[in-house]
Structure formats: C-alpha cells, structure tokens
Amino acid sequence: MIELRELTKRYGDRVAVDGLSVRVQPGVVTGFLGPNGSGKSTTMRMILGLDAPDRGEALIGGVRYRDLNWPLKAVGALLDAGAFHPGRSARAHLTALAASNDIPGSRVEQALRLVGLSDAATRRAGTYSLGMRQRLGVAVALLGDPGVLLLDEPVNGLDPEGIRWIRDLLRGLAAEGRTVFVSSHLIAEMALTADRLVVIGRGRLLAETTVAELAADDDSLEDAFLRLTSQATDHRGVGAS
Amino acid sequence: MNGYGFRHAARMERIKLSSVRSTWWLATAAVVSMAAAGAGVGLGYRSHTPVATAAQILNNSLGGAIVAQLLLGALGVLMVTGEYGTGMIRSTFAAVPRRRVVLAAKVAVCGGAALTVGLVASFAGYLSGQLAIRGTAIPAASLGDPAILRAVVLTGVYLGATALIGVGIGTIVRHSGAAIGTLFGLMFVPMIVAGLFGEDGIQVGRFVPLLMLLNSIAVTSPVPGLFSGWISTLLMCGYAAVAILCGGVLLRHRDA
C-alpha cells in the first residue's frame, strides 16, 4: 500500500504538489490522472525519495522509501523512458541494478523475457525505439518482483500492441495482489486499465473515485474528467475559428 | 542479509563502469598517451648533446601524465555526470536511495580503477622512455633505485587522485561539460596564476597540481621550494577528499 500524507512540494513560488493525501490500495490498478503539469511526476518522484517534500510524507507499507531494506524488491518504478545510459546494453543496465539489491542474474534474463527484449539485450539501449525504451523501463520495474509498482506514463510512445500489453500486464500484476499506481493524462486509456482513479489538478486532490462513479454523472468519462479539471489547468488553447 | 549496503552498491558501480565504452577509451588513451610521450622523449634525447641524465629522461618520459590526468579526470567526472545527463541517476538512486552509499561506491570503484590504470600508464611511460634510449650513452634509470621507483609509482597515484577529484567535481557540478571545464580549469589556471608571482610564485606553486606533478612527483628529487613527492601526492588526495565531501553534502539535499 502507498500512503501519501499532506504531501507538498514547491519549486520557488510555484506549488507543484499541494497537501496531497491519498491511499493507494493493493489488488487493484489505481490510475493517477491529471492534466499536464498537475504534479503527477513530482508526486511519483517524492514517493521514490528522488525529490524531497517540503511538507508531509510518502509511505510504502508504512515506511519511507529511503528506509526500505531492498528498495527494488519492495517497489518497482518506471519513471521515464530515458532513465538509463544510452551507451550501456539493456542486459548490463539490468545486471547493474540487480546487483545493487542482491537480485540474481537469472531474474535479469526473466525480466528481459517478460518484456520481450531478450533478443535485443546486448544492443546499446541508446539504439532502442521509444517503445523498446519503455519496455526496458518496465523490465527495471519488474526486476525485484516488487509488491508495489509505480509507473509514470507507461504507454507513452507505445504502439497499440504495446499499449494492450501494458494494460494486460498491469491488470495481471494487480490481480496477484500487488499495488499498482499508474499515472496518465489519457483518460480513455485509464478507463480501460484502472479500477480506481486519483484525479489531481494544480497539485491538489480533485477526486478519489472509481471509473464507474466518475462516468455516471456525465455523458462520457472524458467529459467528466474535463469538468473536474476545468478549474485546474495551467494552459488552455481556444478553438480554431 | 538485512538490506543493501556498500558492497552491493560497489558491485553495481563496477558493472556500470565496465559496461560503457567511454571507460575503455579513456583508460586506453591514458596509457597510450603516456607510452607515446615516453617514447617520444627517449627518441628525442638519443642524439642530444650533452648526453641526458637518467633523471632528465625519467622526468620527461613521465610528461604524458599531463594528458593522462585530463583523461582520467574526465573518467571520474563522467562516472557521475554521465548519470545526471542521461537520467540514469534516477534509476541509481531508486535502487540505492541512501545517496552517500552510492557516492562512496563510486569513489571506491573509480579510485581502484583509476589507480590501476594510472600505475599502468606511468610504468608504460617510464618503460617506453627507457626502451627508446637503449643502445645510447644515456644511463638507464633502474626501478631498483628507490627514487626512480617512487617517482613512477607516485605519478600513478597522482593520476588516480585526479580521477577522484573528477568524481567530486562531477557530484558538485552535475553537468558533464561544465564539470570537465571546471576540472581542466583547476588543473591549469592556478599554474598560470602562480607564474604571475615570479620568484614568490613557488609559495603558491607548491600547492598547484600540475606543478607538483612536474616538479615534485614525477622527478627523482623535487625542485627546491616544493614539497617532497609523498607530500605532494598526499595533498592531491586531500584535494580529492575535499571535493568528494563537498559533493556528498550537496548530494544529500538536492533533488535528483
């Protein structure tokens, strides 16, 4: 379980995340929705201890990320599709990270197989397509067979087949009893993947709900999402005339 | 086992260091540059009059360390900034959230690797210099002579310390270009400044890395006014420690 308590982060004058309190439960896929710049990635980074909150805390199974004994065995994270050195092969990248958490080499091969990168494992990761980079990121997240998974925009850059693969993978992981927290700004995709939704705008919690509840009052889930976030977007274009 | 520790982080760093090409290029270039400088010096002195002394040949054949220090310094810098530049650092800190364990592992792995390469490079410079003067009237410099052995070994240690200064500066600056620029600046600018003081410059110059290398470390007997080779080398290690400690303090509070 992930628990955010009054999580707050400022960058200068700008408040990126503002008193966010959320519980993310195991056994279901929880979608983390919000417009661009609403604080989703900042929240994810704070959960992982990469950014320090100005106030509040993020707990995983009751402890802060930095206090985990084997972080990769507790939490698997896909932060962005570029969190690797382009000159290093996928296998070397995974082997290095595995070594840091005492994960056996056999698990590296397993993770490569799971994401379908076994045949490309010796290639330098910089030569990968965006979809393959995402798959490498997913392999890192799965490396320690963790009970909690955090994925920031995992379907970015994936083709339809890849998107379906991610969807099935995430639902399967949740069905095994894991906590799956996945961010997106694509409401339609979340409608297919997630059971529960956490919606934020300008760093604040707008709704903690289920896909069914959110769509009930409006014509479509998209309308409901746009209504919810209409007061909380930073940038908006006007229609062409 | 109750959680990860330095040993795990060091294994990760060792795999990371050996699995990028730039490591091997920089290490090879460091050895080749010293070997080439040694051979060049030796060949240049073959027909030189008056006949060169053993000390002269030794000092000059280790001159490739001027280039090698920049290459190994860059190696140290890239070990840190290469991760910030690519986003790898987030994967690293997610795997090992206690950041100073990561820094300690980088220092140990980079220090060990750079010391090894530095020693190989230094001996390569010495040997090529000796090979290049074979069959001439120039006396050979034997490693059995403690002063010769000391100069060759300390030059290798100096190179290892330079790489660690690179790790420290890389951790402070975090940007490859800026960090390598800073390192090169710190290597050369103080030497120019020391030169401006003329005769009194030695008071400052004995603390300047490049002057220590050329006049105190890579020589059989230091130029008067400079520290002994051992002290100069220790001073370099001290600079590395300061840079790494500063990096360690900043590392703790910064967002990755």
Chai-1 contact restraints between the chains, C-beta under 6 A:
chainA,res_idxA,chainB,res_idxB,connection_type,confidence,min_distance_angstrom,max_distance_angstrom,comment,restraint_id
A,L48,B,A94,contact,1.0,0.0,6.0,A-B,restraint_1
A,G49,B,P97,contact,1.0,0.0,6.0,A-B,restraint_2
A,L50,B,R90,contact,1.0,0.0,6.0,A-B,restraint_3
A,L50,B,F93,contact,1.0,0.0,6.0,A-B,restraint_4
A,L50,B,A256,contact,1.0,0.0,6.0,A-B,restraint_5
A,D51,B,D255,contact,1.0,0.0,6.0,A-B,restraint_6
A,Y65,B,P97,contact,1.0,0.0,6.0,A-B,restraint_7
A,R66,B,P97,contact,1.0,0.0,6.0,A-B,restraint_8
A,N69,B,G3,contact,1.0,0.0,6.0,A-B,restraint_9
A,P71,B,P97,contact,1.0,0.0,6.0,A-B,restraint_10
A,L72,B,A95,contact,1.0,0.0,6.0,A-B,restraint_11
A,A77,B,A94,contact,1.0,0.0,6.0,A-B,restraint_12
A,L79,B,R90,contact,1.0,0.0,6.0,A-B,restraint_13
A,G82,B,G87,contact,1.0,0.0,6.0,A-B,restraint_14
A,A83,B,G87,contact,1.0,0.0,6.0,A-B,restraint_15
A,A83,B,R90,contact,1.0,0.0,6.0,A-B,restraint_16
A,A83,B,S91,contact,1.0,0.0,6.0,A-B,restraint_17
A,F84,B,M88,contact,1.0,0.0,6.0,A-B,restraint_18
A,H85,B,V20,contact,1.0,0.0,6.0,A-B,restraint_19
A,H85,B,T86,contact,1.0,0.0,6.0,A-B,restraint_20
A,H85,B,M88,contact,1.0,0.0,6.0,A-B,restraint_21
A,G87,B,V20,contact,1.0,0.0,6.0,A-B,restraint_22
A,G87,B,R21,contact,1.0,0.0,6.0,A-B,restraint_23
A,R88,B,S19,contact,1.0,0.0,6.0,A-B,restraint_24
A,R88,B,V20,contact,1.0,0.0,6.0,A-B,restraint_25
A,A92,B,S19,contact,1.0,0.0,6.0,A-B,restraint_26
A,T95,B,I15,contact,1.0,0.0,6.0,A-B,restraint_27
A,A96,B,M12,contact,1.0,0.0,6.0,A-B,restraint_28
A,A96,B,I15,contact,1.0,0.0,6.0,A-B,restraint_29
A,A96,B,K16,contact,1.0,0.0,6.0,A-B,restraint_30
A,L97,B,A95,contact,1.0,0.0,6.0,A-B,restraint_31
A,A99,B,R11,contact,1.0,0.0,6.0,A-B,restraint_32
A,A99,B,M12,contact,1.0,0.0,6.0,A-B,restraint_33
A,A99,B,I15,contact,1.0,0.0,6.0,A-B,restraint_34
A,S100,B,H8,contact,1.0,0.0,6.0,A-B,restraint_35
A,S100,B,A9,contact,1.0,0.0,6.0,A-B,restraint_36
A,S100,B,M12,contact,1.0,0.0,6.0,A-B,restraint_37
A,S100,B,A95,contact,1.0,0.0,6.0,A-B,restraint_38
A,S100,B,V96,contact,1.0,0.0,6.0,A-B,restraint_39
A,N101,B,Y4,contact,1.0,0.0,6.0,A-B,restraint_40
A,D102,B,H8,contact,1.0,0.0,6.0,A-B,restraint_41
